[in-house]
Amino acid sequence: MIDASVYKLVMGSFPSGVTVITTLDDDGEIVGLTASAFSSLSMEPALVLFCPNYSSDSYPVLIKNKRFAIHFLSGEQQTEAYAFARKGKDKALGIEWTLSELGNPLLNNATAIIECELWREYEGGDHAIMVGAVKNLIVPQQQTSPLVYCLGKMGALPAFA
């Protein structure tokens, strides 16, 4: 049997980028979650995946809506990361966002954004494995340093030369 505390410690020692996945609920309100479990999956077709916890209050909305935007957060977006990591409504209170042509809420200042439609969903223990078909890619005009997560802390990755 694997000790859960040791498992969390080992997995937490692997640095990862920080994403926020957003969609709209039936009332047109922004819904989303913070996830470090993200990966590219395929070039042809263009697919990505992320793994939300089944207990997330955003998970049922993501499954129902079948479209979402994945934001690679910049080093200045710790507020957004913590806001979307908590439970409840009004996660985007005070956070600037716009609506894309595809109908996805887009957060300002991300290092990049991937707009997707749900392609497949698989079971993954206590998390879902959601695969998105890439429909649009957004690269900002000005490059920013990404936000990374490791050992329970977040911080900006230094700029690359």
Phi and psi restraints in degrees (value plus and minus 20) as a CYANA .aco file:
   2 ILE   PHI    -107.0   -67.0
   2 ILE   PSI     110.1   150.1
   3 ASP   PHI     -92.9   -52.9
   3 ASP   PSI     101.9   141.9
   4 ALA   PHI     -80.9   -40.9
   4 ALA   PSI     -58.5   -18.5
   5 SER   PHI     -88.9   -48.9
   5 SER   PSI     -58.2   -18.2
   6 VAL   PHI     -88.9   -48.9
   6 VAL   PSI     -60.2   -20.2
   7 TYR   PHI     -78.4   -38.4
   7 TYR   PSI     -67.6   -27.6
   8 LYS   PHI     -81.6   -41.6
   8 LYS   PSI     -60.7   -20.7
   9 LEU   PHI     -82.8   -42.8
   9 LEU   PSI     -66.9   -26.9
  10 VAL   PHI     -84.7   -44.7
  10 VAL   PSI     -68.6   -28.6
  11 MET   PHI     -84.4   -44.4
  11 MET   PSI     -55.2   -15.2
  12 GLY   PHI     -91.2   -51.2
  12 GLY   PSI     -33.7     6.3
  13 SER   PHI    -106.2   -66.2
  13 SER   PSI     -21.7    18.3
  14 PHE   PHI    -115.2   -75.2
  14 PHE   PSI      91.9   131.9
  15 PRO   PHI     -84.7   -44.7
  15 PRO   PSI     121.6   161.6
  16 SER   PHI    -164.0  -124.0
  16 SER   PSI     139.1   179.1
  17 GLY   PHI     -91.6   -51.6
  17 GLY   PSI     145.0   185.0
  18 VAL   PHI    -136.1   -96.1
  18 VAL   PSI     107.9   147.9
  19 THR   PHI    -139.1   -99.1
  19 THR   PSI     135.0   175.0
  20 VAL   PHI    -143.7  -103.7
  20 VAL   PSI     109.0   149.0
  21 ILE   PHI    -126.1   -86.1
  21 ILE   PSI     107.3   147.3
  22 THR   PHI    -144.9  -104.9
  22 THR   PSI     133.5   173.5
  23 THR   PHI    -174.5  -134.5
  23 THR   PSI    -198.9  -158.9
  24 LEU   PHI    -131.8   -91.8
  24 LEU   PSI     124.8   164.8
  25 ASP   PHI    -106.5   -66.5
  25 ASP   PSI    -196.3  -156.3
  26 ASP   PHI     -83.1   -43.1
  26 ASP   PSI     -42.3    -2.3
  27 ASP   PHI    -112.0   -72.0
  27 ASP   PSI     -16.2    23.8
  28 GLY   PHI      59.3    99.3
  28 GLY   PSI      -4.5    35.5
  29 GLU   PHI    -112.1   -72.1
  29 GLU   PSI     126.1   166.1
  30 ILE   PHI     -91.3   -51.3
  30 ILE   PSI     114.5   154.5
  31 VAL   PHI    -148.6  -108.6
  31 VAL   PSI     124.5   164.5
  32 GLY   PHI    -194.8  -154.8
  32 GLY   PSI     158.0   198.0
  33 LEU   PHI    -170.3  -130.3
  33 LEU   PSI     136.7   176.7
  34 THR   PHI    -115.3   -75.3
  34 THR   PSI     115.1   155.1
  35 ALA   PHI    -163.6  -123.6
  35 ALA   PSI     115.0   155.0
  36 SER   PHI    -122.4   -82.4
  36 SER   PSI     -31.1     8.9
  37 ALA   PHI    -105.2   -65.2
  37 ALA   PSI      65.5   105.5
  38 PHE   PHI    -159.0  -119.0
  38 PHE   PSI     127.7   167.7
  39 SER   PHI    -180.1  -140.1
  39 SER   PSI     130.8   170.8
  40 SER   PHI     -92.8   -52.8
  40 SER   PSI     133.6   173.6
  41 LEU   PHI    -146.2  -106.2
  41 LEU   PSI     -63.9   -23.9
  42 SER   PHI    -171.7  -131.7
  42 SER   PSI     125.0   165.0
  43 MET   PHI    -106.7   -66.7
  43 MET   PSI     -58.0   -18.0
  44 GLU   PHI    -154.9  -114.9
  44 GLU   PSI      80.6   120.6
  45 PRO   PHI     -94.0   -54.0
  45 PRO   PSI     142.3   182.3
  46 ALA   PHI     -92.2   -52.2
  46 ALA   PSI      91.4   131.4
  47 LEU   PHI    -152.3  -112.3
  47 LEU   PSI     125.9   165.9
  48 VAL   PHI    -152.1  -112.1
  48 VAL   PSI     144.7   184.7
  49 LEU   PHI    -159.6  -119.6
  49 LEU   PSI     133.2   173.2
  50 PHE   PHI    -164.0  -124.0
  50 PHE   PSI     143.1   183.1
  51 CYS   PHI    -149.0  -109.0
  51 CYS   PSI      70.4   110.4
  52 PRO   PHI    -100.4   -60.4
  52 PRO   PSI     129.5   169.5
  53 ASN   PHI     -90.6   -50.6
  53 ASN   PSI     117.7   157.7
  54 TYR   PHI     -78.2   -38.2
  54 TYR   PSI     -46.7    -6.7
  55 SER   PHI    -100.8   -60.8
  55 SER   PSI     -24.9    15.1
  56 SER   PHI     -83.6   -43.6
  56 SER   PSI     115.6   155.6
  57 ASP   PHI     -91.6   -51.6
  57 ASP   PSI     -34.5     5.5
  58 SER   PHI    -106.4   -66.4
  58 SER   PSI     -41.5    -1.5
  59 TYR   PHI     -75.8   -35.8
  59 TYR   PSI     -69.2   -29.2
  60 PRO   PHI     -82.1   -42.1
  60 PRO   PSI     -53.1   -13.1
  61 VAL   PHI     -90.0   -50.0
  61 VAL   PSI     -60.8   -20.8
  62 LEU   PHI     -81.6   -41.6
  62 LEU   PSI     -63.5   -23.5
  63 ILE   PHI     -85.4   -45.4
  63 ILE   PSI     -63.4   -23.4
  64 LYS   PHI     -87.6   -47.6
  64 LYS   PSI     -63.5   -23.5
  65 ASN   PHI     -94.0   -54.0
  65 ASN   PSI     -54.1   -14.1
  66 LYS   PHI      45.1    85.1
  66 LYS   PSI      -5.4    34.6
  67 ARG   PHI    -166.0  -126.0
  67 ARG   PSI     130.7   170.7
  68 PHE   PHI    -185.3  -145.3
  68 PHE   PSI     143.9   183.9
  69 ALA   PHI    -137.6   -97.6
  69 ALA   PSI     113.5   153.5
  70 ILE   PHI    -126.7   -86.7
  70 ILE   PSI      99.4   139.4
  71 HIS   PHI    -123.9   -83.9
  71 HIS   PSI     107.0   147.0
  72 PHE   PHI    -105.9   -65.9
  72 PHE   PSI      91.1   131.1
  73 LEU   PHI     -93.8   -53.8
  73 LEU   PSI     126.0   166.0
  74 SER   PHI    -108.5   -68.5
  74 SER   PSI     145.9   185.9
  75 GLY   PHI     -78.7   -38.7
  75 GLY   PSI     -41.1    -1.1
  76 GLU   PHI    -108.9   -68.9
  76 GLU   PSI     -15.4    24.6
  77 GLN   PHI    -128.9   -88.9
  77 GLN   PSI      13.3    53.3
  78 GLN   PHI     -82.4   -42.4
  78 GLN   PSI     -54.4   -14.4
  79 THR   PHI     -78.1   -38.1
  79 THR   PSI     -66.4   -26.4
  80 GLU   PHI     -84.5   -44.5
  80 GLU   PSI     -62.1   -22.1
  81 ALA   PHI     -79.2   -39.2
  81 ALA   PSI     -67.7   -27.7
  82 TYR   PHI     -90.0   -50.0
  82 TYR   PSI     -56.9   -16.9
  83 ALA   PHI     -81.7   -41.7
  83 ALA   PSI     -65.4   -25.4
  84 PHE   PHI    -102.5   -62.5
  84 PHE   PSI     -28.3    11.7
  85 ALA   PHI    -101.9   -61.9
  85 ALA   PSI     -39.0     1.0
  86 ARG   PHI    -106.9   -66.9
  86 ARG   PSI     144.5   184.5
  87 LYS   PHI    -104.7   -64.7
  87 LYS   PSI     143.2   183.2
  88 GLY   PHI      81.7   121.7
  88 GLY   PSI    -198.2  -158.2
  89 LYS   PHI    -112.7   -72.7
  89 LYS   PSI     157.9   197.9
  90 ASP   PHI      40.1    80.1
  90 ASP   PSI      14.0    54.0
  91 LYS   PHI     -84.3   -44.3
  91 LYS   PSI     -49.4    -9.4
  92 ALA   PHI    -114.3   -74.3
  92 ALA   PSI      -9.3    30.7
  93 LEU   PHI     -78.1   -38.1
  93 LEU   PSI     100.7   140.7
  94 GLY   PHI      63.4   103.4
  94 GLY   PSI     -19.8    20.2
  95 ILE   PHI    -123.1   -83.1
  95 ILE   PSI     110.0   150.0
  96 GLU   PHI     -97.8   -57.8
  96 GLU   PSI     113.2   153.2
  97 TRP   PHI    -172.0  -132.0
  97 TRP   PSI     141.3   181.3
  98 THR   PHI    -151.1  -111.1
  98 THR   PSI     146.2   186.2
  99 LEU   PHI    -119.4   -79.4
  99 LEU   PSI     109.8   149.8
 100 SER   PHI     -98.8   -58.8
 100 SER   PSI     149.0   189.0
 101 GLU   PHI     -83.3   -43.3
 101 GLU   PSI     -45.2    -5.2
 102 LEU   PHI    -106.0   -66.0
 102 LEU   PSI     -21.8    18.2
 103 GLY   PHI      70.0   110.0
 103 GLY   PSI      -3.7    36.3
 104 ASN   PHI    -120.0   -80.0
 104 ASN   PSI     120.6   160.6
 105 PRO   PHI     -94.9   -54.9
 105 PRO   PSI     108.7   148.7
 106 LEU   PHI    -134.3   -94.3
 106 LEU   PSI     106.0   146.0
 107 LEU   PHI     -99.8   -59.8
 107 LEU   PSI     121.8   161.8
 108 ASN   PHI     -93.6   -53.6
 108 ASN   PSI     130.8   170.8
 109 ASN   PHI      55.4    95.4
 109 ASN   PSI      -4.8    35.2
 110 ALA   PHI     -92.3   -52.3
 110 ALA   PSI     136.9   176.9
 111 THR   PHI     -93.6   -53.6
 111 THR   PSI     -46.2    -6.2
 112 ALA   PHI    -189.6  -149.6
 112 ALA   PSI     139.5   179.5
 113 ILE   PHI    -156.3  -116.3
 113 ILE   PSI     118.1   158.1
 114 ILE   PHI    -138.7   -98.7
 114 ILE   PSI     100.9   140.9
 115 GLU   PHI    -116.2   -76.2
 115 GLU   PSI     113.8   153.8
 116 CYS   PHI    -154.7  -114.7
 116 CYS   PSI     140.0   180.0
 117 GLU   PHI    -133.6   -93.6
 117 GLU   PSI     123.4   163.4
 118 LEU   PHI     -81.7   -41.7
 118 LEU   PSI     104.9   144.9
 119 TRP   PHI    -119.3   -79.3
 119 TRP   PSI     -68.5   -28.5
 120 ARG   PHI    -172.2  -132.2
 120 ARG   PSI     139.5   179.5
 121 GLU   PHI    -154.2  -114.2
 121 GLU   PSI     118.7   158.7
 122 TYR   PHI    -149.6  -109.6
 122 TYR   PSI     136.4   176.4
 123 GLU   PHI     -99.4   -59.4
 123 GLU   PSI     121.0   161.0
 124 GLY   PHI    -163.8  -123.8
 124 GLY   PSI      43.0    83.0
 125 GLY   PHI      49.9    89.9
 125 GLY   PSI    -143.5  -103.5
 126 ASP   PHI    -109.1   -69.1
 126 ASP   PSI     -14.0    26.0
 127 HIS   PHI    -144.5  -104.5
 127 HIS   PSI     131.2   171.2
 128 ALA   PHI    -106.2   -66.2
 128 ALA   PSI     134.1   174.1
 129 ILE   PHI    -131.8   -91.8
 129 ILE   PSI      84.6   124.6
 130 MET   PHI    -122.0   -82.0
 130 MET   PSI     103.0   143.0
 131 VAL   PHI    -124.6   -84.6
 131 VAL   PSI     105.6   145.6
 132 GLY   PHI    -129.5   -89.5
 132 GLY   PSI     115.9   155.9
 133 ALA   PHI    -104.1   -64.1
 133 ALA   PSI     103.1   143.1
 134 VAL   PHI     -90.2   -50.2
 134 VAL   PSI     106.1   146.1
 135 LYS   PHI    -132.9   -92.9
 135 LYS   PSI     -43.4    -3.4
 136 ASN   PHI    -179.2  -139.2
 136 ASN   PSI     123.4   163.4
 137 LEU   PHI    -140.9  -100.9
 137 LEU   PSI     113.9   153.9
 138 ILE   PHI    -143.3  -103.3
 138 ILE   PSI     100.9   140.9
 139 VAL   PHI    -135.1   -95.1
 139 VAL   PSI     107.6   147.6
 140 PRO   PHI     -89.3   -49.3
 140 PRO   PSI     138.1   178.1
 141 GLN   PHI     -82.6   -42.6
 141 GLN   PSI     -59.1   -19.1
 142 GLN   PHI    -134.9   -94.9
 142 GLN   PSI     108.9   148.9
 143 GLN   PHI     -90.8   -50.8
 143 GLN   PSI     122.6   162.6
 144 THR   PHI    -149.2  -109.2
 144 THR   PSI     140.7   180.7
 145 SER   PHI     -96.3   -56.3
 145 SER   PSI     119.2   159.2
 146 PRO   PHI     -97.8   -57.8
 146 PRO   PSI     137.2   177.2
 147 LEU   PHI    -108.9   -68.9
 147 LEU   PSI     111.9   151.9
 148 VAL   PHI    -142.5  -102.5
 148 VAL   PSI     135.5   175.5
 149 TYR   PHI    -145.1  -105.1
 149 TYR   PSI     109.1   149.1
 150 CYS   PHI    -179.8  -139.8
 150 CYS   PSI     118.6   158.6
 151 LEU   PHI      32.6    72.6
 151 LEU   PSI      18.5    58.5
 152 GLY   PHI      58.0    98.0
 152 GLY   PSI     -11.0    29.0
 153 LYS   PHI    -147.6  -107.6
 153 LYS   PSI     132.9   172.9
 154 MET   PHI    -135.9   -95.9
 154 MET   PSI     127.9   167.9
 155 GLY   PHI    -186.4  -146.4
 155 GLY   PSI     143.1   183.1
 156 ALA   PHI     -95.8   -55.8
 156 ALA   PSI     115.9   155.9
 157 LEU   PHI     -96.6   -56.6
 157 LEU   PSI     115.0   155.0
 158 PRO   PHI     -77.7   -37.7
 158 PRO   PSI     129.6   169.6
 159 ALA   PHI     -83.0   -43.0
 159 ALA   PSI     123.6   163.6
 160 PHE   PHI    -108.8   -68.8
 160 PHE   PSI     122.6   162.6
